[in-house]
Amino acid sequence: MQKTILVSLGALLVFGSVAAVILRFMPEPIEDSDYLVAGSVATLVALLVLFLGLVPRSGDRFFKKRKKQS
């Protein structure tokens, strides 16, 4: 439970940081569509951080091997 909260807070921090950096380097004047792009990219990066933080670190992340039937 504590890992989930820490990863979620980290994803929120990454979202805010990425959005601020993108808006910082956007040329003036900033329009509504620029905020949409910055938010979309920040959301993508934050979801990637969230996904990588919550996926188990084992070798078979998505598939489990079945036992052979005799």
N, C-alpha and C positions, 0 to 999 in steps of 0.2 A: 504494500500500500504506500509506503513511504517513497519507494522508487518511482511509482507512478506520479506522485505529487511533485517530486523533484524534476522529473523529465518534463512534466507539463509546465512548470514554472520556467524551466530552461527554454522550452519552445516559445513561451510568451516573450521571454527576454530576447530570443533570436528574432522573433517577429518584429518587435519594436526597433531593434538595432538595424535590421535589414531595411525596413521601411524608412527609417531616418537617414540612413546612408544613401539610399536611392534618391530620396527627395533632396538631399543635400547637393547631389551632383547633377540634378536635372537643370537644364537651362531655363532661365526666366523668359517669359512669364509662365507660371505653372497653371495649367488648366485642369478642369475636372477629370479629363481622361488620364492625365498624368498621375493623379492620385489613385485612379483605378488600376493602372499598371503597377504602381509601386505596391499597392495592397495585394495585388494578385501574386506578384513575385515573392513578396514577404510571406504570404500564406503558403505558397509552394515550398519554400525553404523551411518554414516552421513545421509543416506536416512531414517533411522528410526527416527532420530532427526527431520529431515525435515517433515516427515509425521506426527509425533506427535505434532509438533509445528503448523502445518497448519490445522489440523482437528478441526472442531468446538467442543466446550466443552459441547454441549448439550447431553442429555441422549439418543436421537435417532440419533446417528451419521450417520448410513448408511441406515436406513430405516425410512420411514414416514408412519404413520398409516393412512389408508384410512377411510373416513367417511362411516358409514354403510348406505347402500341403503335400503330404505323402500319399 
